[in-house]
Amino acid sequence: MIAENVSMAVRRGLETLAALSLFLMMGITFVDVFGRYFLNSPIDGSTEMIEVLLAVMVFMAFPLVSWKEENICVDLLDAYFPDRWVDVRQAVINLICAVSLVLVAMMNWKLAGRSLEYEEVSEILEIPLGYVTYLISITGFAGGFLTFMNAIVYIARLPIFRSGTPISERSSSE
């Protein structure tokens, strides 16, 4: 029960931040276009603001996509997999994806530190780029963790773990 409440809070938080950044992008774009064409005065740095908000929106939704397993996938081999192996296949896929996400997040973390060390900023608004890269890294770690948890769920669904017989008794009787 507590885990469900925590997961719902995390999900709502990520969805809210992604939706808020999308709404802000829409508002900035509207005001920028209106100011540009009707008042001959666009918003300075609106492109940079939209770029940062786009990164926030995409990478806030990223862990949700991993968590719900809504990634783009090619199901060429699904027809050839027996039903009893589906959970094993999904567990292996989720473990590979989790490791990949964590490795990419680790590299982004290093890049974010280097970016702040070199004081890299955006051109017009001088937004420190390291903080955006840290956000990308944190959401990568979150996506990796959630994908790993999906793998654990698939592993727990395997028949070897669902049986009422303890593992020690099963190995001695076989």
N, C-alpha and C positions, 0 to 999 in steps of 0.2 A: 504494500500500500504506500509506504513512504517512497519507495523507488519510483512508483508511478507518478506520485506528486512531484518529485524532483524532476523526473524526465519531462513532465508536462510544463513545469516552470522553465526549464532550459529551452524546450521547444518554443514556447510562447515568447521567451526573451529573444531568441535568435530570429524568429519570424517578425517580431515587432521591430527590431533594429533593421532588418532587411527592408521591411515595408516603409519604415520612416525614411531610410536613405533613398528609396525609390520616390517617395512623395517629395522629398527635398529636391531631388534631381528634376522632377516634373515642375516644381515651383520655380526653381532657378531658370530652367529652360524657358518657361512661359514669360517670366519677367524680363529675361534677357532678350527674347524675340520681340516682345512688346516694346521694350525700350529702344531696341535697335531700329525697328521699322516705323514706329509712331512718334518717338521722342528723340530719335537720332542720338541715343545715349545708351549703348549696351553696358552690361555689368562687366567691370574689369575683372579678369580672372575667372569668369564663369566656366570656361572650358576646364580649367584645373579643378575647380570645385566639383564639377560633374565627374571628372576622372576619378577623384578620390572617393566620391560617393558611390560610383559604380563599383570600385574595388570593395568598399564596405558592403554593398548589397550582395555582390556575387559571393564574397567569402563568408558572409553571415549565413547565406543559404547553403553553402558548401557542406558543412557538417550535417545539415538536415537531409540533404540528398544522399549522403553516405549512410546515415542512420536508417533511412527508409528504403535503402537499396533501390533508388530511382535513377541510378546512373545509366548512361547509355550502355547497352550490352548487345552483343551479337549472339544469337542463340542457334548457331550452326550445329552444335553437338547435342543440344537438348533432347532431340528425338532419339539419339543413340544411347543416352544414359538411362539405365534402369531406375525405376522409382526408388529403390532401396538405397541408391548411391547419391541421390539428389542432395541430401543433407551433408554428406561428405564433400561433394563438389562445392557446395555453397560455403562450407567452412573453410576449405582450402582457398577459394577465391577471395573470401573476406580476409583471411590471414595475409595473403599476398598483397591485397590492397591496403590493409592496415600498415604493414611494414613499409610499403611504398610511400604512403601518406606521411608517415612519421619521418622517413628519410628526407623527403622534400621539405617538410616543416623544419627539420634540423638545419638544412642548408639555408632556408629563408631566415632562420633565426641568426645565423652567422652573417648573412648579408645585411640584415637590419642593423646589427651591431656595427658593422663596418660602415654602413651608410651614416649612422649617427656620429661615428668617430670622424669621418671625413666631412661631416656637416653638409651632406647633400640635401638640397632643398629644391622645391619646384621653382620654375623660372619667374613667374609673376608674383604669386602670393607668398613665396618663400616658405611653403609648408615643409617641415622636416619629413623627408621620405622614409626615414627609418621607422617611424611610428606606424605608418601604413604597412610596411613590410613586417613589423612585429605582429600586427593584427592578422595578416595573412598567415604567418607562422602559427599563431595561437589557434586559429580556426583549422589549420592543417593538423595540429596535434589533436584537437577536439574531434575532427573527422576520423583520424586514425584510431583514437580511443573508441569511438562509437562503432566503427567498422570492426574493431577487435571484439567488442561486446556482441555484435551480430554473429561473429564466428563462434563465440562461446555458446550462444543460444543454439546454433546449429549443432555444435558438438554435444550439448546436453540433450538434444532430441534424438541422438543416435540410440539404436536399440540396446547397445551395451550399457548405456547409462540409465535407460528406462526400466530395465528389468528389476524385479524385486529381490533377486538373488545377489548377494554380495559378490564382488569381483573375485575375492579369494576362493570362494566356493565354486564359482564358474570355472576357474582355471584348473582346479584340481579334478573336477568331474569330467572334463573334456579330454 
